[in-house]
Amino acid sequence: MLLIHDIRADKEGIIARLAKRGKDFTDLVNQALTLDDKRKSTQVELDTILAESNKIAKEIGQLYAAKKMEEANAMKAKTIVLKEQSSTLSEQLKSVEADLLEVLYQIPNAPGAAVPAGKSEADNKIIFEHGEKPKLTQNLPHWELCEKYNLIDFELGVKITGAGFPVYRGKGARLQRALINWFLDRGRDAGYEEIQPPILVNEASGIGTGQLPDKEGQMYHMQIDNLYAIPTAEVPITNIYRDVILKESDFPVKNCGHTPCFRREAGSYGKDVRGLNRLHQFDKVEIVQLANPANSYQKLEEMSSYVQGLLKDLGLQYRVLLLCGGDTGFASAMTYDMEVWSAAQERWLEVSSVSNFETFQANRLKLRYKTTEGKNEYAHTLNGSALALPRIVASILENFQTPEGIIVPEVLRPYCGFDVIN
Protein backbone atom coordinates (compact mmCIF):
# COMPACT_ATOMS: atom_id res chain seq x y z
CA MET A 1 0.00 0.00 0.00
CA LEU A 2 1.36 3.39 -0.96
CA LEU A 3 2.14 5.71 1.92
CA ILE A 4 -0.38 8.56 1.96
CA HIS A 5 2.28 11.10 2.89
CA ASP A 6 4.32 10.00 -0.16
CA ILE A 7 1.25 10.54 -2.36
CA ARG A 8 0.69 13.96 -0.82
CA ALA A 9 4.35 14.95 -1.13
CA ASP A 10 4.58 14.00 -4.84
CA LYS A 11 1.06 13.59 -6.21
CA GLU A 12 1.91 14.28 -9.85
CA GLY A 13 5.01 12.11 -9.71
CA ILE A 14 3.05 9.17 -8.23
CA ILE A 15 0.33 9.55 -10.89
CA ALA A 16 2.98 9.60 -13.63
CA ARG A 17 4.64 6.47 -12.25
CA LEU A 18 1.30 4.68 -11.96
CA ALA A 19 0.54 5.61 -15.59
CA LYS A 20 3.36 3.26 -16.61
CA ARG A 21 0.89 0.47 -15.84
CA GLY A 22 -1.20 1.58 -18.82
CA LYS A 23 -4.07 2.97 -16.69
CA ASP A 24 -4.97 6.35 -15.25
CA PHE A 25 -5.14 6.27 -11.44
CA THR A 26 -5.74 10.03 -11.02
CA ASP A 27 -9.28 9.62 -9.68
CA LEU A 28 -8.24 7.08 -7.05
CA VAL A 29 -5.27 9.21 -5.99
CA ASN A 30 -7.53 12.26 -5.65
CA GLN A 31 -10.09 10.24 -3.69
CA ALA A 32 -7.36 9.10 -1.31
CA LEU A 33 -6.14 12.65 -0.71
CA THR A 34 -9.69 13.98 -0.21
CA LEU A 35 -10.43 11.24 2.33
CA ASP A 36 -7.13 11.89 4.07
CA ASP A 37 -8.04 15.58 4.35
CA LYS A 38 -11.37 14.58 5.86
CA ARG A 39 -9.63 12.17 8.22
CA LYS A 40 -7.25 14.90 9.39
CA SER A 41 -9.99 17.49 9.95
CA THR A 42 -12.15 14.97 11.81
CA GLN A 43 -9.17 13.98 13.97
CA VAL A 44 -8.46 17.64 14.80
CA GLU A 45 -12.10 18.23 15.73
CA LEU A 46 -12.14 15.10 17.89
CA ASP A 47 -8.87 16.01 19.59
CA THR A 48 -10.21 19.50 20.35
CA ILE A 49 -13.36 18.13 21.98
CA LEU A 50 -11.40 15.54 23.98
CA ALA A 51 -9.05 18.26 25.19
CA GLU A 52 -12.04 20.40 26.21
CA SER A 53 -13.57 17.42 28.01
CA ASN A 54 -10.36 16.81 29.94
CA LYS A 55 -10.17 20.49 30.89
CA ILE A 56 -13.75 20.54 32.15
CA ALA A 57 -13.22 17.28 34.08
CA LYS A 58 -10.39 18.95 36.01
CA GLU A 59 -12.54 22.03 36.67
CA ILE A 60 -15.38 19.84 37.95
CA GLY A 61 -13.00 18.15 40.36
CA GLN A 62 -11.86 21.52 41.65
CA LEU A 63 -15.49 22.71 42.07
CA TYR A 64 -16.43 19.60 44.02
CA ALA A 65 -13.36 20.08 46.22
CA ALA A 66 -14.52 23.65 46.87
CA LYS A 67 -18.05 22.39 47.74
CA LYS A 68 -19.52 24.29 44.76
CA MET A 69 -21.96 21.52 43.91
CA GLU A 70 -24.37 23.55 41.77
CA GLU A 71 -21.62 24.86 39.51
CA ALA A 72 -20.04 21.39 39.29
CA ASN A 73 -23.35 19.82 38.23
CA ALA A 74 -23.82 22.52 35.60
CA MET A 75 -20.38 21.74 34.20
CA LYS A 76 -21.23 18.01 34.13
CA ALA A 77 -24.09 18.76 31.76
CA LYS A 78 -21.52 20.19 29.33
CA THR A 79 -19.46 16.98 29.50
CA ILE A 80 -22.50 14.93 28.51
CA VAL A 81 -22.88 17.00 25.33
CA LEU A 82 -19.15 16.79 24.61
CA LYS A 83 -19.19 13.03 25.17
CA GLU A 84 -21.98 12.62 22.63
CA GLN A 85 -20.08 14.79 20.15
CA SER A 86 -16.85 12.86 20.65
CA SER A 87 -18.67 9.55 20.22
CA THR A 88 -20.18 10.76 16.93
CA LEU A 89 -16.81 12.03 15.72
CA SER A 90 -15.10 8.77 16.69
CA GLU A 91 -17.55 6.83 14.55
CA GLN A 92 -17.07 9.28 11.68
CA LEU A 93 -13.30 8.93 12.00
CA LYS A 94 -13.50 5.12 11.85
CA SER A 95 -15.72 5.34 8.78
CA VAL A 96 -13.40 7.76 6.98
CA GLU A 97 -10.33 5.67 7.84
CA ALA A 98 -12.07 2.55 6.49
CA ASP A 99 -13.02 4.39 3.29
CA LEU A 100 -9.44 5.66 2.89
CA LEU A 101 -8.04 2.16 3.39
CA GLU A 102 -10.45 0.75 0.80
CA VAL A 103 -9.29 3.31 -1.77
CA LEU A 104 -5.59 2.79 -0.99
CA TYR A 105 -6.07 -0.98 -1.38
CA GLN A 106 -7.18 -0.34 -4.99
CA ILE A 107 -4.03 1.59 -5.91
CA PRO A 108 -1.12 -0.64 -7.00
CA ASN A 109 2.51 0.10 -6.27
CA ALA A 110 4.05 2.90 -8.30
CA PRO A 111 6.62 1.47 -10.77
CA GLY A 112 10.20 2.55 -10.22
CA ALA A 113 12.11 4.97 -12.42
CA ALA A 114 13.79 2.21 -14.48
CA VAL A 115 10.50 0.39 -15.26
CA PRO A 116 9.37 0.90 -18.87
CA ALA A 117 5.80 1.95 -19.59
CA GLY A 118 3.60 -0.68 -21.20
CA LYS A 119 0.33 -2.57 -21.05
CA SER A 120 1.32 -6.21 -21.50
CA GLU A 121 4.18 -8.71 -21.71
CA ALA A 122 4.75 -7.55 -25.29
CA ASP A 123 6.23 -4.35 -23.81
CA ASN A 124 8.72 -6.10 -21.52
CA LYS A 125 12.38 -5.36 -22.11
CA ILE A 126 14.94 -8.13 -22.69
CA ILE A 127 18.06 -7.03 -20.83
CA PHE A 128 20.25 -10.16 -20.90
CA GLU A 129 20.43 -13.58 -22.54
CA HIS A 130 22.73 -16.44 -21.62
CA GLY A 131 23.60 -19.66 -23.41
CA GLU A 132 22.88 -21.40 -26.69
CA LYS A 133 19.66 -23.10 -27.70
CA PRO A 134 20.24 -26.86 -27.43
CA LYS A 135 20.26 -28.96 -30.60
CA LEU A 136 18.25 -32.10 -29.98
CA THR A 137 18.32 -35.40 -31.82
CA GLN A 138 14.84 -36.07 -30.47
CA ASN A 139 12.31 -33.39 -29.60
CA LEU A 140 9.64 -34.70 -27.22
CA PRO A 141 7.69 -32.32 -24.94
CA HIS A 142 8.05 -33.01 -21.24
CA TRP A 143 4.57 -34.52 -20.85
CA GLU A 144 5.51 -37.24 -23.36
CA LEU A 145 8.84 -37.79 -21.61
CA CYS A 146 7.05 -38.08 -18.27
CA GLU A 147 4.82 -40.80 -19.69
CA LYS A 148 7.70 -42.57 -21.44
CA TYR A 149 9.85 -42.78 -18.29
CA ASN A 150 6.97 -42.95 -15.75
CA LEU A 151 8.07 -39.73 -14.00
CA ILE A 152 4.85 -37.74 -13.52
CA ASP A 153 1.29 -39.02 -13.85
CA PHE A 154 -1.06 -36.20 -14.79
CA GLU A 155 -4.15 -38.38 -15.22
CA LEU A 156 -3.70 -39.97 -11.81
CA GLY A 157 -3.64 -36.47 -10.32
CA VAL A 158 -6.95 -35.75 -12.03
CA LYS A 159 -8.40 -38.91 -10.50
CA ILE A 160 -7.22 -38.08 -6.98
CA THR A 161 -7.90 -34.33 -6.97
CA GLY A 162 -8.41 -32.69 -10.36
CA ALA A 163 -6.54 -31.05 -13.22
CA GLY A 164 -3.41 -29.20 -12.17
CA PHE A 165 -2.45 -31.59 -9.33
CA PRO A 166 0.12 -34.02 -10.81
CA VAL A 167 1.54 -37.10 -9.10
CA TYR A 168 5.35 -37.36 -9.15
CA ARG A 169 6.75 -40.87 -8.92
CA GLY A 170 10.01 -42.79 -9.09
CA LYS A 171 12.86 -40.80 -10.61
CA GLY A 172 10.48 -37.90 -11.24
CA ALA A 173 9.88 -37.56 -7.49
CA ARG A 174 13.60 -37.96 -6.78
CA LEU A 175 14.52 -35.29 -9.34
CA GLN A 176 12.00 -32.92 -7.76
CA ARG A 177 13.40 -33.59 -4.26
CA ALA A 178 16.97 -33.19 -5.52
CA LEU A 179 16.18 -29.76 -6.93
CA ILE A 180 14.52 -28.64 -3.69
CA ASN A 181 17.47 -29.75 -1.56
CA TRP A 182 20.03 -28.22 -3.93
CA PHE A 183 18.15 -24.90 -4.03
CA LEU A 184 17.94 -24.81 -0.22
CA ASP A 185 21.61 -25.67 0.19
CA ARG A 186 22.58 -22.96 -2.26
CA GLY A 187 20.41 -20.49 -0.37
CA ARG A 188 22.10 -21.40 2.91
CA ASP A 189 25.53 -20.98 1.32
CA ALA A 190 24.46 -17.49 0.12
CA GLY A 191 23.56 -16.44 3.67
CA TYR A 192 19.80 -17.08 3.64
CA GLU A 193 18.34 -18.49 6.84
CA GLU A 194 16.11 -21.47 6.01
CA ILE A 195 12.51 -21.16 7.20
CA GLN A 196 9.86 -23.87 7.19
CA PRO A 197 6.66 -21.81 7.47
CA PRO A 198 2.97 -22.77 7.65
CA ILE A 199 1.30 -23.26 4.28
CA LEU A 200 -2.01 -21.84 5.55
CA VAL A 201 -2.21 -18.16 6.50
CA ASN A 202 -4.82 -15.90 8.04
CA GLU A 203 -6.45 -12.94 6.34
CA ALA A 204 -4.10 -10.43 7.97
CA SER A 205 -1.12 -12.20 6.39
CA GLY A 206 -2.73 -12.10 2.95
CA ILE A 207 -3.40 -8.39 3.35
CA GLY A 208 0.13 -7.80 4.65
CA THR A 209 1.87 -8.93 1.47
CA GLY A 210 -0.76 -7.67 -0.97
CA GLN A 211 -2.51 -10.90 -2.00
CA LEU A 212 -5.68 -9.63 -0.35
CA PRO A 213 -7.92 -7.98 -1.22
CA ASP A 214 -6.41 -8.03 -4.75
CA LYS A 215 -6.27 -11.77 -5.50
CA GLU A 216 -9.06 -13.50 -3.56
CA GLY A 217 -10.17 -15.38 -6.66
CA GLN A 218 -6.74 -16.93 -7.15
CA MET A 219 -6.35 -18.24 -3.59
CA TYR A 220 -7.84 -21.39 -2.07
CA HIS A 221 -9.94 -20.30 0.91
CA MET A 222 -10.91 -22.49 3.88
CA GLN A 223 -14.07 -20.62 4.81
CA ILE A 224 -14.84 -22.32 8.14
CA ASP A 225 -11.48 -21.26 9.60
CA ASN A 226 -11.00 -18.22 7.32
CA LEU A 227 -7.56 -19.45 6.29
CA TYR A 228 -5.89 -19.29 2.87
CA ALA A 229 -3.56 -21.78 1.18
CA ILE A 230 -0.40 -19.87 0.31
CA PRO A 231 0.36 -18.94 -3.32
CA THR A 232 4.07 -18.64 -2.41
CA ALA A 233 6.33 -18.88 0.66
CA GLU A 234 6.74 -15.11 0.35
CA VAL A 235 3.47 -14.68 2.26
CA PRO A 236 4.23 -16.52 5.54
CA ILE A 237 7.95 -15.66 5.55
CA THR A 238 7.45 -11.93 5.03
CA ASN A 239 4.67 -11.94 7.64
CA ILE A 240 7.16 -13.14 10.24
CA TYR A 241 8.08 -9.46 10.42
CA ARG A 242 4.55 -8.02 10.63
CA ASP A 243 4.35 -5.38 13.42
CA VAL A 244 8.11 -5.66 14.00
CA ILE A 245 10.58 -2.81 14.47
CA LEU A 246 14.10 -3.81 13.37
CA LYS A 247 17.38 -2.12 14.04
CA GLU A 248 19.18 -0.54 11.10
CA SER A 249 22.09 -2.88 11.85
CA ASP A 250 19.81 -5.91 11.24
CA PHE A 251 19.84 -5.34 7.47
CA PRO A 252 19.88 -7.22 5.25
CA VAL A 253 17.51 -9.84 6.68
CA LYS A 254 17.71 -12.89 4.38
CA ASN A 255 15.34 -15.88 4.53
CA CYS A 256 14.57 -18.75 2.19
CA GLY A 257 12.02 -21.51 2.35
CA HIS A 258 10.52 -24.41 0.44
CA THR A 259 6.75 -24.83 0.36
CA PRO A 260 4.04 -26.23 -1.85
CA CYS A 261 2.17 -23.35 -3.50
CA PHE A 262 -1.50 -23.22 -4.42
CA ARG A 263 -3.14 -21.10 -7.12
CA ARG A 264 -6.68 -21.51 -8.40
CA GLU A 265 -6.12 -19.84 -11.75
CA ALA A 266 -5.20 -22.34 -14.45
CA GLY A 267 -5.45 -20.34 -17.67
CA SER A 268 -6.79 -21.58 -20.96
CA TYR A 269 -6.45 -24.88 -22.77
CA GLY A 270 -3.63 -25.77 -25.14
CA LYS A 271 0.11 -26.43 -25.06
CA ASP A 272 0.84 -23.23 -23.12
CA VAL A 273 -0.80 -24.74 -20.02
CA ARG A 274 -0.23 -28.44 -20.77
CA GLY A 275 1.78 -30.71 -18.49
CA LEU A 276 3.83 -28.75 -15.96
CA ASN A 277 3.43 -25.40 -17.67
CA ARG A 278 0.71 -24.25 -15.29
CA LEU A 279 -0.51 -26.02 -12.17
CA HIS A 280 -2.83 -25.48 -9.21
CA GLN A 281 -0.27 -27.03 -6.83
CA PHE A 282 3.49 -26.83 -7.28
CA ASP A 283 6.67 -26.61 -5.21
CA LYS A 284 8.92 -23.60 -4.99
CA VAL A 285 11.93 -22.36 -3.06
CA GLU A 286 11.52 -18.66 -2.28
CA ILE A 287 14.11 -16.11 -1.20
CA VAL A 288 13.05 -13.06 0.83
CA GLN A 289 15.05 -10.02 1.87
CA LEU A 290 14.30 -7.05 4.09
CA ALA A 291 16.56 -4.16 3.13
CA ASN A 292 17.49 -0.61 3.99
CA PRO A 293 15.72 1.67 1.45
CA ALA A 294 19.11 3.24 0.69
CA ASN A 295 20.39 0.08 -1.02
CA SER A 296 17.34 -2.07 -1.78
CA TYR A 297 17.85 -1.82 -5.55
CA GLN A 298 21.41 -3.05 -5.12
CA LYS A 299 19.91 -6.02 -3.25
CA LEU A 300 17.49 -6.58 -6.13
CA GLU A 301 20.42 -6.85 -8.55
CA GLU A 302 22.18 -9.25 -6.18
CA MET A 303 19.08 -11.45 -5.99
CA SER A 304 18.76 -11.43 -9.78
CA SER A 305 22.41 -12.48 -10.12
CA TYR A 306 21.88 -15.22 -7.53
CA VAL A 307 18.96 -16.74 -9.45
CA GLN A 308 20.89 -16.49 -12.71
CA GLY A 309 23.75 -18.38 -11.04
CA LEU A 310 21.40 -21.27 -10.30
CA LEU A 311 20.29 -21.43 -13.94
CA LYS A 312 23.88 -21.31 -15.18
CA ASP A 313 24.89 -24.15 -12.88
CA LEU A 314 21.98 -26.22 -14.16
CA GLY A 315 23.28 -25.63 -17.69
CA LEU A 316 20.05 -24.01 -18.89
CA GLN A 317 19.81 -21.26 -21.47
CA TYR A 318 17.89 -18.30 -20.06
CA ARG A 319 17.07 -14.66 -20.54
CA VAL A 320 16.25 -11.83 -18.13
CA LEU A 321 13.31 -9.50 -18.70
CA LEU A 322 12.61 -6.17 -17.05
CA LEU A 323 8.83 -6.14 -16.80
CA CYS A 324 6.93 -3.13 -18.07
CA GLY A 325 4.47 -1.32 -15.81
CA GLY A 326 1.45 -3.17 -17.16
CA ASP A 327 3.00 -6.59 -16.57
CA THR A 328 4.46 -5.80 -13.15
CA GLY A 329 2.60 -7.36 -10.22
CA PHE A 330 0.16 -5.26 -8.19
CA ALA A 331 2.48 -4.93 -5.15
CA SER A 332 5.81 -4.68 -6.98
CA ALA A 333 7.73 -1.52 -7.84
CA MET A 334 10.15 -3.36 -10.16
CA THR A 335 10.40 -6.97 -11.31
CA TYR A 336 12.88 -9.08 -13.26
CA ASP A 337 11.58 -12.27 -14.85
CA MET A 338 13.93 -15.12 -15.69
CA GLU A 339 12.81 -17.32 -18.56
CA VAL A 340 14.31 -20.64 -19.67
CA TRP A 341 14.21 -21.81 -23.28
CA SER A 342 12.14 -24.94 -23.81
CA ALA A 343 13.69 -26.72 -26.78
CA ALA A 344 10.82 -29.15 -27.30
CA GLN A 345 8.06 -26.57 -27.00
CA GLU A 346 10.18 -23.90 -28.76
CA ARG A 347 9.13 -21.18 -26.33
CA TRP A 348 10.37 -19.34 -23.28
CA LEU A 349 9.10 -20.50 -19.88
CA GLU A 350 9.09 -18.15 -16.89
CA VAL A 351 10.86 -19.84 -13.97
CA SER A 352 11.49 -16.92 -11.60
CA SER A 353 10.34 -13.43 -10.72
CA VAL A 354 12.53 -11.24 -8.50
CA SER A 355 10.87 -8.09 -7.18
CA ASN A 356 11.42 -5.02 -5.05
CA PHE A 357 8.25 -3.88 -3.29
CA GLU A 358 9.86 -0.81 -1.71
CA THR A 359 7.60 0.21 1.25
CA PHE A 360 4.36 -1.15 -0.30
CA GLN A 361 4.26 -4.34 1.77
CA ALA A 362 6.02 -2.81 4.78
CA ASN A 363 3.26 -0.18 5.07
CA ARG A 364 0.63 -2.91 5.22
CA LEU A 365 2.75 -5.02 7.58
CA LYS A 366 3.76 -2.05 9.77
CA LEU A 367 7.31 -3.36 9.29
CA ARG A 368 9.71 -0.63 10.37
CA TYR A 369 13.28 -0.11 11.44
CA LYS A 370 14.85 2.35 13.83
CA THR A 371 17.45 4.55 12.20
CA THR A 372 20.71 5.44 13.89
CA GLU A 373 19.04 8.80 14.67
CA GLY A 374 16.27 6.96 16.52
CA LYS A 375 13.52 7.57 13.95
CA ASN A 376 11.18 4.78 12.83
CA GLU A 377 11.10 4.28 9.04
CA TYR A 378 9.50 1.66 6.79
CA ALA A 379 11.79 -1.09 5.48
CA HIS A 380 11.91 -2.28 1.86
CA THR A 381 10.86 -5.88 1.13
CA LEU A 382 12.09 -8.03 -1.76
CA ASN A 383 11.53 -11.61 -2.85
CA GLY A 384 12.14 -14.01 -5.69
CA SER A 385 11.64 -17.56 -6.88
CA ALA A 386 14.85 -19.53 -6.45
CA LEU A 387 13.39 -21.49 -8.06
CA ALA A 388 9.88 -22.58 -9.05
CA LEU A 389 10.04 -26.31 -9.70
CA PRO A 390 7.54 -27.25 -12.47
CA ARG A 391 9.06 -25.38 -15.41
CA ILE A 392 12.61 -26.10 -14.24
CA VAL A 393 11.76 -29.80 -14.26
CA ALA A 394 10.11 -29.40 -17.68
CA SER A 395 13.18 -27.59 -19.04
CA ILE A 396 15.61 -30.18 -17.70
CA LEU A 397 13.59 -33.04 -19.19
CA GLU A 398 13.21 -31.37 -22.58
CA ASN A 399 16.63 -29.74 -23.00
CA PHE A 400 18.73 -32.68 -21.82
CA GLN A 401 16.84 -35.47 -23.58
CA THR A 402 18.68 -37.96 -25.80
CA PRO A 403 17.51 -41.14 -27.50
CA GLU A 404 19.23 -43.06 -24.68
CA GLY A 405 17.62 -41.08 -21.83
CA ILE A 406 17.61 -37.75 -20.05
CA ILE A 407 20.98 -36.51 -18.81
CA VAL A 408 20.79 -35.17 -15.24
CA PRO A 409 22.66 -31.86 -14.69
CA GLU A 410 25.96 -32.55 -12.96
CA VAL A 411 25.20 -30.42 -9.87
CA LEU A 412 22.10 -32.55 -9.17
CA ARG A 413 23.68 -35.98 -9.48
CA PRO A 414 24.85 -36.24 -5.85
CA TYR A 415 21.31 -35.31 -4.77
CA CYS A 416 19.53 -37.63 -7.21
CA GLY A 417 21.74 -40.68 -6.88
CA PHE A 418 21.63 -41.26 -10.65
CA ASP A 419 23.14 -39.61 -13.73
CA VAL A 420 20.58 -40.55 -16.37
CA ILE A 421 16.81 -41.05 -16.46
CA ASN A 422 16.06 -44.01 -18.70
C-alpha positions, -999 to +999 in steps of 0.1 A: +000+000+000+014+034-010+021+057+019-004+086+020+023+111+029+043+100-002+013+105-024+007+140-008+044+149-011+046+140-048+011+136-062+019+143-099+050+121-097+030+092-082+003+096-109+030+096-136+046+065-122+013+047-120+005+056-156+034+033-166+009+005-158-012+016-188-041+030-167-050+063-152-051+063-114-057+100-110-093+096-097-082+071-071-053+092-060-075+123-057-101+102-037-074+091-013-061+126-007-097+140-002-104+112+023-071+119+041-080+156+043-114+146+059-096+122+082-073+149+094-100+175+100-121+150+118-092+140+140-085+176+148-121+182+157-121+151+179-089+160+196-102+195+203-134+181+220-114+155+240-090+183+252-120+204+262-136+174+280-104+168+299-102+205+309-138+205+321-132+173+341-104+189+360-125+220+367-154+198+379-130+182+404-119+215+417-155+227+421-164+196+440-134+201+462-145+236+469-180+224+477-195+243+448-220+215+439-244+236+418-216+249+395-200+214+393-233+198+382-238+225+356-204+217+342-212+180+341-241+188+318-215+202+293-195+170+295-225+149+285-229+170+253-192+168+246-192+130+252-220+126+226-201+148+201-169+129+206-187+096+202-202+108+169-168+120+157-151+088+167-175+068+145-171+093+117-133+089+120-135+051+119-157+053+088-134+078+070-103+057+078-121+025+065-130+044+033-094+057+029-080+022+034-105+007+008-093+033-018-056+028-010-061-010-014-072-003-050-040+016-059-011-006-070+025+001-063+040+029-083+066+015-108+102+026-102+121+050-124+138+022-145+105+004-153+094+009-189+058+020-196+036-007-212+003-026-211+013-062-215+042-087-217+047-076-253+062-044-238+087-061-215+124-054-221+149-081-227+181-070-208+202-102-209+204-136-225+227-164-216+236-197-234+229-214-267+197-231-277+202-269-274+203-290-306+183-321-300+183-354-318+148-361-305+123-334-296+096-347-272+077-323-249+081-330-212+046-345-209+055-372-234+088-378-216+071-381-183+048-408-197+077-426-214+098-428-183+070-429-157+081-397-140+049-377-135+013-390-138-011-362-148-042-384-152-037-400-118-036-365-103-070-357-120-084-389-105-072-381-070-079-343-070-084-327-104-065-311-132-034-292-122-025-316-093+001-340-108+015-371-091+054-374-092+067-409-089+100-428-091+129-408-106+105-379-112+099-376-075+136-380-068+145-353-093+120-329-078+134-336-043+170-332-055+162-298-069+145-286-037+175-298-016+200-282-039+182-249-040+179-248-002+216-257+002+226-230-023+204-205-004+221-214+029+255-210+013+245-175+001+236-164+037+198-171+036+183-185+068+161-215+060+125-212+072+099-239+072+067-218+075+030-228+076+013-233+043-020-218+056-022-182+065-048-159+080-065-129+063-041-104+080-011-122+064-027-121+029-034-084+033+001-078+047+019-089+015-008-077-010-025-109-020-057-096-003-079-080-012-064-080-048-063-118-055-091-135-036-102-154-067-067-169-071-064-182-036-078-214-021-099-203+009-109-225+039-141-206+048-148-223+081-115-213+096-110-182+073-076-194+063-059-193+029-036-218+012-004-199+003+004-189-033+041-186-024+063-189+007+067-151+004+035-147+023+042-165+055+080-157+055+074-119+050+047-119+076+072-131+102+081-095+104+046-080+106+044-054+134+081-057+140+106-028+145+141-038+134+174-021+140+192-005+111+221-029+119+198-059+112+198-053+075+199-072+053+175-098+067+177-129+044+153-159+045+146-187+022+120-215+023+105-244+004+067-248+004+040-262-019+022-234-035-015-232-044-031-211-071-067-215-084-061-198-118-052-223-144-054-203-177-068-216-210-065-249-228-036-258-251+001-264-251+008-232-231-008-247-200-002-284-208+018-307-185+038-288-160+034-254-177+007-243-153-005-260-122-028-255-092-003-270-068+035-268-073+067-266-052+089-236-050+119-224-031+115-187-023+141-161-012+131-131+008+151-100+019+143-070+041+166-042+031+175-006+040+157+017+015+191+032+007+204+001-010+173-021-018+179-018-055+214-030-051+199-060-033+175-066-061+204-068-085+222-093-062+191-114-060+188-114-098+224-125-101+219-152-075+190-167-095+209-165-127+237-184-110+214-213-103+203-214-139+239-213-152+249-241-129+220-262-142+233-256-177+201-240-189+198-213-215+179-183-201+171-147-205+162-118-181+133-095-187+126-062-170+088-061-168+069-031-181+045-013-158+014-032-172+030-066-166+045-058-131+026-074-102+002-053-082+025-049-052+058-047-070+077-015-078+101-034-102+104-070-113+129-091-133+116-123-148+139-151-157+128-173-186+143-206-197+142-218-233+121-249-238+137-267-268+108-291-273+081-266-270+102-239-288+091-212-263+104-193-233+091-205-199+091-181-169+109-198-140+115-169-116+103-134-107+125-112-085+109-081-072+114-050-051+082-039-033+099-008-017+076+002+012+044-011-003+043-043+018+060-028+048+033-002+051+006-029+052+028-050+076+038-021+098+073-034+093+097-006+104+133-001+114+148+024+138+175+045+122+207+054+139+190+088+147+163+070+165+135+076+139+112+048+128+111+043+090+095+017+068+118-011+055+119-023+019+109-059+011+121-080-018+115-116-028+121-140-057+116-176-069+148-195-065+134-215-081+099-226-090+100-263-097+075-273-125+091-254-154+126-261-142+118-298-143+101-294-177+132-276-190+156-302-177+136-330-192+132-314-226+166-297-230+187-327-218+168-355-236+187-380-258+175-411-275+192-431-247+176-411-218+176-378-201+210-365-188+208-352-152+227-319-147+260-326-130+252-304-099+221-325-092+237-360-095+248-362-059+213-353-048+195-376-072+217-407-069+216-413-106+231-396-137+206-406-164+168-411-165+161-440-187 
